[in-house]
Every structure is written in structure tokens, then in C-alpha cells.
Amino acid sequence: MSKANELIGAAMEALAREDEAAFDSAAAFLADRDDADRVLVEVATRAIEGLWRNGWQPADVVRIAARRLTDWHGRVAADLIAWEMRAYAPATVDERWRDQLAGLEAAVWWKGDYLAARQARDGAGRLVTVSGGLELLGLLTGLPRLESLSPRPGAARRTVRARPHAVSEKTFARVRALLAKAESTTYEAEAETFTSAAQSLMAKYSIDAAMLDAQPGGGEAPAGIRVGIDAPYEQPKAVLLNLVAEANRCRVIWSKELGFATVLGFWADLSWVEVLFTSLLVQAQTALVNSGTKKHGTGRSRSKTFRQSFLSAFASRIGERLAAATAGAVSQESADRGTDLVPVLAAREQEVEQAVERMFPDLVSHAIRTSWDREGWAAGRTAADQANLGARER
């Protein structure tokens, strides 16, 4: 074993023991090694490749690095992921992975030694850069195994379409543009027009996909995505995602400690759940900011309790509206098509439930407890009533 490898091992042991002095000592010695850059990148690359085998995806790794450490560590994780991905032929990388890499802007932007290039870009000292890299490595080597949602790099095959009923880029671009206008306009009637148009596109696409799958040879299986649930107020955000998913025949499994939720369903519904959840978060946050700071009669701030209750009520009311809107959309489409869609859609829900049981056999449900504020709850329900849904609402 090289001296650099020994120093990396010593630094990792010090991190595990939370021995700051020992870690700093190992990092300082490593920073003076000529081979430190090459060895550290090699070890990190092996750690990332091991995460792929354990069910992690690029967006998951960057998210956890930024969540548990800093945004800087998230950027370094994206760089090292881009470096590791060079090992795979493009045809063997799943489409979802390529989408994530593009979204992360993960690219090999440097020439020569990575640590030297990173140090120059950040204007930081060598020891600071090496210590940060070791901290990231310590995190990567201690992450748990996740459920596999897609083929890992090198195992995907282009001969089989990964997303047979994924929403086309053209349709998705139209939906995103409509929701962006709904979020930015100050006129409720105009926003309702935009979101109703978005809903019309997505509801029809989802039901069309369900009908295609119901035909002989259709056969799309449920899939999964991971959606970040960020602080603050993670619980009501997770509840909102769950209610959006339920209204769209999907299931949510929240991994609070990892900062994300796994959503299982069919692609036509999964894509819409993610877009709608993001749009509703924007609308809820805007309404929350506009509510201002709330105080008790004594003058003591109660903004945290108010906002927690606001978001919980917002999620609750949105769930009611989505459930009603979905039932109305199915009824209308059934009438237009001259066939009862309920059995077809119920069969898809059952397939999703079976996928949950296969992937999460030890799943445990817990009741969510939260603070409560009467004014916050009332304001949240009012904001939900005013929110513009692109969610199967006509």
C-alpha cells in the first residue's frame, strides 16, 4: 500500500472516531504528497462505483453530499461522478442517468490534477481542498444500500426502451411553460387558464398510457424516481408529495434521514407528480412569504409554528382538491371514450402496490406529529384553495 493510501485510511479512521486532531494531521501529511491527487481521485472513483452497485444514482449522491456536508462538497461529488462515468460506453448508460448528469452539469472541466484545478478554481489552500475531499470520501464510503430503480452504468441496453410511455420532450416543455406562467402571474383567472391547459395535456397523456398498457403486449411495469425533500418544514412537504402522488396513482416512501422520498408508479404519472409537486411548493412558498412574521400576544415570534401549520393545512386541502379533480377527470374521460376507466386505473394502482411490497418488504408506517397554529392552518387552507392546480382539474 502506498503512503498516500495509508494516510487516506488514517483520515477515514479519524473521521469515524470523530478525532479532529488525527484527521487534521493525516490531511496535512497527505496535502504534502505528490501522489495525493491521483490516489484520492482513484479511491473516490472506486467509492462512487460501489454506490452505483448499491442502488444510488448521480442526483442522490450530490444531494446527500450537499445536505450532510456543504454545497462545495456537492460540486466536488458532481465532478468526481463525471470522472467516474468516463468508464462507460454511452449506450450502456440508462436514459434517466444521462438526464440527471445533464441536470447536475456534471462534466470533466479540468486538465491534469483535479485537486490542483479545484484549488485554483476555488482560490483555496491545498490543505483545505484535500481536507474537503477526504470529508466527502468519508461520507461516500458510509452510505447505506438503496433500492435499485434503474440499471447501473454499464448494464443498461438501448435495445429496450427504458421509458415506453415517458412524456415527450415537446409535451413536457409545453406543460412546464404553462406552469411557469401560472406561478408568475398575479391574475388568478389567467393562472387558472394556464394550469387547466397543463392539466388537460397531462391527464389525457396519462389515461392514453393506461389504455395502451391494458392492450395485449402493453406491459409497462411500475418504475421509481427519487424526489428531494429539503428543510425546513420537511414533514408537511413530504405529506404534500404523498397527497399529490396518491391522486395520481403513485406511492411515496419517505427516507427522512437521507433527504428524499422514493415515488413508485407508471412513467406518465411519475413525471407529472414531480412537476406538480415542484409547482405547488413554489406557490406555497410564495403565499407563506406573503403571510409575514406572526407573533403571540406577548410579542414572542411564532413564525415557525405558524408556517408549519400553514404548510400542513396547505397539503391537506390540496389533497382534497386533487382527489376530487382526479375523480372528475376520470369520469369525464370515461364518458368521452364510452368505456369505464375505473377498472383499468384500479389495476394499475394494484400493480404499484405490488411493486412497493417487492421493493420495500419491511416498510413501516409512522404517524406524523407536528406543531399547530390556528391562524396558520386557516391561512394554509385558504392558500390551497387559491392554488392553481395542473392536476387533473377541469
SULDACOR-V657533 format. One record per residue. RES is the residue in one letter. PSI is psi in whole degrees, -180 to 180 (none if undefined). Layout:
res->RES psi->PSI
res->RES psi->PSI
This chain:
res->M psi->136
res->S psi->161
res->K psi->-39
res->A psi->-41
res->N psi->-39
res->E psi->-41
res->L psi->-38
res->I psi->-43
res->G psi->-41
res->A psi->-39
res->A psi->-40
res->M psi->-39
res->E psi->-40
res->A psi->-38
res->L psi->-43
res->A psi->-34
res->R psi->-5
res->E psi->39
res->D psi->93
res->E psi->-40
res->A psi->-44
res->A psi->-38
res->F psi->-48
res->D psi->-39
res->S psi->-47
res->A psi->-41
res->A psi->-39
res->A psi->-42
res->F psi->-41
res->L psi->-37
res->A psi->-23
res->D psi->-2
res->R psi->135
res->D psi->-30
res->D psi->9
res->A psi->-43
res->D psi->-53
res->R psi->-47
res->V psi->-43
res->L psi->-42
res->V psi->-39
res->E psi->-46
res->V psi->-42
res->A psi->-39
res->T psi->-41
res->R psi->-39
res->A psi->-42
res->I psi->-42
res->E psi->-36
res->G psi->-34
res->L psi->-37
res->W psi->-42
res->R psi->-25
res->N psi->18
res->G psi->-3
res->W psi->153
res->Q psi->163
res->P psi->-48
res->A psi->-34
res->D psi->-44
res->V psi->-46
res->V psi->-40
res->R psi->-47
res->I psi->-33
res->A psi->-44
res->A psi->-35
res->R psi->-47
res->R psi->-23
res->L psi->-105
res->T psi->170
res->D psi->-34
res->W psi->-45
res->H psi->-34
res->G psi->-41
res->R psi->-41
res->V psi->-40
res->A psi->-43
res->A psi->-40
res->D psi->-47
res->L psi->-32
res->I psi->-45
res->A psi->-40
res->W psi->-45
res->E psi->-35
res->M psi->-12
res->R psi->-18
res->A psi->-9
res->Y psi->139
res->A psi->140
res->P psi->-35
res->A psi->-15
res->T psi->15
res->V psi->124
res->D psi->146
res->E psi->-37
res->R psi->-36
res->W psi->-42
res->R psi->-36
res->D psi->-44
res->Q psi->-43
res->L psi->-39
res->A psi->-42
res->G psi->-33
res->L psi->-10
res->E psi->40
res->A psi->119
res->A psi->153
res->V psi->93
res->W psi->-8
res->W psi->163
res->K psi->140
res->G psi->-142
res->D psi->128
res->Y psi->-48
res->L psi->-38
res->A psi->-41
res->A psi->-41
res->R psi->-41
res->Q psi->-43
res->A psi->-41
res->R psi->-39
res->D psi->-18
res->G psi->32
res->A psi->166
res->G psi->160
res->R psi->-44
res->L psi->-39
res->V psi->-44
res->T psi->-45
res->V psi->-43
res->S psi->-41
res->G psi->-40
res->G psi->-39
res->L psi->-39
res->E psi->-43
res->L psi->-44
res->L psi->-41
res->G psi->-39
res->L psi->-48
res->L psi->-35
res->T psi->-6
res->G psi->10
res->L psi->146
res->P psi->168
res->R psi->141
res->L psi->165
res->E psi->136
res->S psi->125
res->L psi->-11
res->S psi->164
res->P psi->140
res->R psi->163
res->P psi->138
res->G psi->-16
res->A psi->-14
res->A psi->153
res->R psi->127
res->R psi->-15
res->T psi->-21
res->V psi->123
res->R psi->128
res->A psi->-34
res->R psi->81
res->P psi->-31
res->H psi->27
res->A psi->147
res->V psi->135
res->S psi->153
res->E psi->-37
res->K psi->-46
res->T psi->-45
res->F psi->-38
res->A psi->-40
res->R psi->-42
res->V psi->-46
res->R psi->-40
res->A psi->-41
res->L psi->-43
res->L psi->-36
res->A psi->-40
res->K psi->-39
res->A psi->-36
res->E psi->-27
res->S psi->-23
res->T psi->150
res->T psi->-1
res->Y psi->117
res->E psi->-42
res->A psi->-39
res->E psi->-43
res->A psi->-40
res->E psi->-37
res->T psi->-45
res->F psi->-47
res->T psi->-34
res->S psi->-38
res->A psi->-41
res->A psi->-44
res->Q psi->-41
res->S psi->-43
res->L psi->-49
res->M psi->-38
res->A psi->-44
res->K psi->-42
res->Y psi->-43
res->S psi->-44
res->I psi->-38
res->D psi->-44
res->A psi->-40
res->A psi->-42
res->M psi->-36
res->L psi->-42
res->D psi->-28
res->A psi->-16
res->Q psi->156
res->P psi->131
res->G psi->1
res->G psi->-79
res->G psi->24
res->E psi->136
res->A psi->156
res->P psi->149
res->A psi->-172
res->G psi->154
res->I psi->164
res->R psi->133
res->V psi->128
res->G psi->137
res->I psi->102
res->D psi->151
res->A psi->156
res->P psi->176
res->Y psi->51
res->E psi->-38
res->Q psi->-53
res->P psi->-29
res->K psi->-42
res->A psi->-39
res->V psi->-42
res->L psi->-46
res->L psi->-42
res->N psi->-43
res->L psi->-38
res->V psi->-42
res->A psi->-44
res->E psi->-41
res->A psi->-17
res->N psi->26
res->R psi->36
res->C psi->164
res->R psi->146
res->V psi->134
res->I psi->113
res->W psi->124
res->S psi->84
res->K psi->-44
res->E psi->-21
res->L psi->-7
res->G psi->24
res->F psi->168
res->A psi->142
res->T psi->128
res->V psi->123
res->L psi->139
res->G psi->-165
res->F psi->153
res->W psi->-40
res->A psi->-31
res->D psi->-38
res->L psi->-46
res->S psi->-38
res->W psi->-38
res->V psi->-46
res->E psi->-44
res->V psi->-45
res->L psi->-43
res->F psi->-45
res->T psi->-43
res->S psi->-43
res->L psi->-34
res->L psi->-41
res->V psi->-46
res->Q psi->-41
res->A psi->-42
res->Q psi->-40
res->T psi->-46
res->A psi->-36
res->L psi->-44
res->V psi->-41
res->N psi->-20
res->S psi->-19
res->G psi->-172
res->T psi->131
res->K psi->145
res->K psi->152
res->H psi->170
res->G psi->-27
res->T psi->-8
res->G psi->-9
res->R psi->135
res->S psi->138
res->R psi->28
res->S psi->-40
res->K psi->-49
res->T psi->-42
res->F psi->-47
res->R psi->-37
res->Q psi->-46
res->S psi->-39
res->F psi->-51
res->L psi->-35
res->S psi->-44
res->A psi->-39
res->F psi->-47
res->A psi->-44
res->S psi->-48
res->R psi->-39
res->I psi->-41
res->G psi->-42
res->E psi->-45
res->R psi->-40
res->L psi->-43
res->A psi->-44
res->A psi->-42
res->A psi->-39
res->T psi->-45
res->A psi->-41
res->G psi->-40
res->A psi->-42
res->V psi->-42
res->S psi->-44
res->Q psi->-44
res->E psi->-37
res->S psi->-43
res->A psi->-43
res->D psi->-35
res->R psi->-11
res->G psi->29
res->T psi->151
res->D psi->115
res->L psi->-14
res->V psi->-47
res->P psi->-39
res->V psi->-47
res->L psi->-35
res->A psi->-38
res->A psi->-37
res->R psi->-40
res->E psi->-39
res->Q psi->-38
res->E psi->-39
res->V psi->-43
res->E psi->-40
res->Q psi->-37
res->A psi->-39
res->V psi->-44
res->E psi->-36
res->R psi->-44
res->M psi->-30
res->F psi->67
res->P psi->-22
res->D psi->25
res->L psi->134
res->V psi->134
res->S psi->142
res->H psi->143
res->A psi->143
res->I psi->126
res->R psi->140
res->T psi->163
res->S psi->158
res->W psi->137
res->D psi->124
res->R psi->-47
res->E psi->-39
res->G psi->-41
res->W psi->-46
res->A psi->-43
res->A psi->-37
res->G psi->-42
res->R psi->-37
res->T psi->-44
res->A psi->-37
res->A psi->-38
res->D psi->-30
res->Q psi->-11
res->A psi->148
res->N psi->116
res->L psi->131
res->G psi->34
res->A psi->77
res->R psi->35
res->E psi->128
res->R psi->none
